[in-house]
C-alpha cells in the first residue's frame, strides 16, 4: 500500500516475469541459468501456494507503498486484482479512514512494525472489523519491502460489544431491582460483593474481606443468626437464605434479603458460595406501615359496638368483627366464612336481603330493619345498612359492607313511649286506677307484715325448739358414743364370730340412731325428715322434667348427671323441693333476659370442710345461672330466713334458707359462689352413703401410735372410760379428768402433756375455757375438741370431732394433732 499516487498497482510480478527469461547471468553456462530459473520458479510457486492457502489477508508492499503481491484470500475478499485503484483506502469504512491513514503514514515513517484496526468492506458489501499488522523486511539495514496481514476480528469484536451490553444491562438490572451479587469461599470465609446496591453500602464489602469483617457490619441483633446460617453452610452443606440489617456507607441500617448456593462442594478447598443480595428496606417499611394501618383499622372495627360484616360480590361472608360475633352469639367464625350470608337468615327475611345484596353489587346502598335471631336463640331488632365498597381506581364495587346496629333497646323505648302516649288519653282513669292499686298494695303490705310477724313468731319457736333439741341431742350423743364405744371395744377384744355378729347388729343399730340424732341436731323444721338411701342418677330422672318446666322455654337449660354417682342418705322429697327452689331462684335471676341454667350432679373425691362440717368423698348437686349475680354482702346474708332481693310480693326469702337447713340436716352443706353481673352457683354437698360391711378399724396403723401423754377430759362416765381404753390399746399414756377444774390441776402433773382431748359442754367450766387457761401457760399445746352439739361455731379454727365419732376419725385426728401425719388446715 502507498499513500501517494500512484498507489496499489501490481507491476513487480509482471516485470519480474518478463525480465527473468531475458536476464543473462554473466560467467555461468546455460545449464546453470536454466537450473537457477527453475529453482526461482519453484520457490515462487511454493511461496504463492503457501500464501494462498492462508485464511488471513496477506500482501507485500514496496517501501514506497506499491503493492507487489496479494494472496488469493485478499484478492477474493476485495473482488479481484482489478478492485485496487489509485486509493486503496476506499475499501476502508469512511468513519475509520482518518484513523487508518494516520496510523499507516506514521508506521511507514517509523520503519517499525505497527498495528491498527479498521472496518474493511467485503465483496458482498458487509463491513467487518480487521486487525492490520505490517512488518518491514530489511537487508543490510535497508527496508526491502513490507509484509502485511489482516486478521478478521469482527466476530470477536461483536462478542466483546455484546458482552459489554450484557454487563451494562446486568448493572442496570441490579441497580433497578436493588440487587447486588457476591461470592465467598466456604472454608476461608473470604469474599467480595459486586455491583448494584453495594455502592450504597460499606466500601469494605467491595474489597476482598473476611467473615469477621462482614459480621462486624451486620446489626448486633441479627449477628448470631447470620453466624448460625454460615456455620450451617460449612458444616451441613445447607443452602443460605437470610434476612438481616447491614450498615450502609452513611451509617444507616438497611434491610437485606440474601440467598446463595454452594458450588464445587466436592472440593472442600474450592467450595464457594455465590449469591445475590437485595435491599428490601423500603419493602420492610411498607410492610410495617401496612401492618400498623391494618392494626389501626382492626382497632377501629373492634371498638365499634356495631356488627360489621364484609361480603364478596357473590354475597359470601369473608369477615366479621369481634363485637359482631359477640352480638350474634357466634363462638367460632370459621364455619361461616365463604358461605352465603343470607342463608343464615330466617326464610321469610331472605328475599329482602338478597335484593339488598344485588343492589350493592350494582353500586347502590340499602337499609333494612328486621327482628332477627342470634345463633343461640335470642332475638334482637337490627338496623342494617348494606352498601358497596368501591375500587379506588375503577370506581366499581369490589366488596359489600353490611353494618348491623342493635336497636332492641331503642325499639323497646319507642314502644314504651308509644304505650305512654296511648295512656295519656285515659290519664284520669289511670290515676284513679293508680290510687286503687296503691290501696290494694297497702292492704297487701299489711297482710305481708302480718305474715312476717307470724313467721317471726314461728322462727322464734323454731329457735327455741332447736335449742331444746340440741340439748337433748347432746345427751343422746353421749349415750350413743358410749354404746358405740362399747361395741367397738368388744369387737377389738374378741374373736368369737357369734359375739362379733351380735356386735355388728348392735353397732349398726347404734349407727342408725346416731344418724337420727344428727338430723335432730339440724335446723328445726315443721315437717319431719325421712332420710333413706337413694341413687342420685335415678332421683334426677324424676326431677329433670320438673326442672325444665320451672326454667321455661326462653332460658337455655342444661342437665349434666354423672351416672356413676355414689348413693346418698337423704330425704328425697326435701332434696327435690330444695333443688326446685334453687332452680326457680336461678330463673328469677335472669330478670326476663336471655340466659342459661345448668344443673350438674357429680362425685368429689377430695375432702370438703367448712366451719360446720367435714366430709370425705361426697356428692355435689350444683345449680349455676348466668343471671345478675349477688354482691358479697348480699351473698353473705342469702341463707338468712326472710331475707330476699326480689321485689315486694315476689318472694318470702325462705328458699335458700330452706335448702341451707336441709343440707345441714342431711349432714352436708350449702355453698354459694356469686359475682355481681356474672352469675351465681349454688351447690348442695351431701356425704356419700357408707359402704356395706365397711370396717374402719382396719384403717388404723398401730405403728404410728403410742409414745405420747394425752389428757382426756369428758364428764360422761360411760364415754370417757371407753375412749381412754381405746387410746391405751394404741399405746398412749392416758390421764382422765371428769371436769375442767380437775383437768387443769392434772395438767401440771410430772408427765409432760403431748395432747389434750376435751369435751365442749361440761358442768362448770366448759372445754373452750379450759383450753384458754392451758394455752396461757403453754401456747403450743395441741387441743382436740369433742362435742355432741350441732353448732360448734364458737370453735372456729379448732379441730372438732362430732359425737359419736368412729375410732378411725379419732385415731386420725390424734396423729394430725401430734404432727405424725401431714397436718391440715384446722376446722
PEDA-V438497 format. One record per helix or strand of 3 or more residues. SS is the DSSP state (H for helix, E for strand). FROM is the first residue (numbers start at 1). LEN is the number of residues. If there is no record, write none. Layout:
SS/FROM/LEN + SS/FROM/LEN
//
This chain:
H/12/11 + H/30/24 + E/57/6 + E/67/4 + H/72/7 + H/81/3 + H/88/4 + H/94/17 + E/114/8 + E/127/13 + E/142/11 + H/154/23 + E/179/7 + E/191/4 + H/196/5 + H/203/3 + H/211/6 + H/220/17 + E/240/9 + E/253/11 + E/272/8 + H/281/23 + E/307/5 + E/316/5 + H/322/6 + H/334/3 + H/341/4 + H/347/15 + E/366/8 + E/379/12 + E/397/10 + H/408/17 + H/427/67 + H/497/24 + E/532/4 + H/536/16 + E/556/6 + E/567/4 + H/572/18 + E/596/9 + E/618/8 + H/632/5 + H/655/11 + E/669/7 + E/679/10 + H/696/4 + H/702/3 + E/709/5 + H/719/11 + E/733/5 + H/740/7 + E/755/5 + H/767/11 + E/783/5 + H/793/3 + E/800/3 + H/807/11
//
